[in-house]
């Protein structure tokens, strides 16, 4: 659980430093797609985190 929180925090800080920041939820979903072939459980956790982010911002 801690690793998921750490990874989500990294996405927020990384995307805020970009010159063209992407949506945090989009970044999490893209990473989930990449991780799907390697670790399905981790990919699902990232998708849940993206959904949670969207539910808070809306």
Secondary structure, DSSP 8 states (H G I E B T S, - for coil): -HHHHHHHHHHHHHHHHSSS---HHHHHHHHHHHHTTT-HHHHHHHHHHHHHHHHHH-
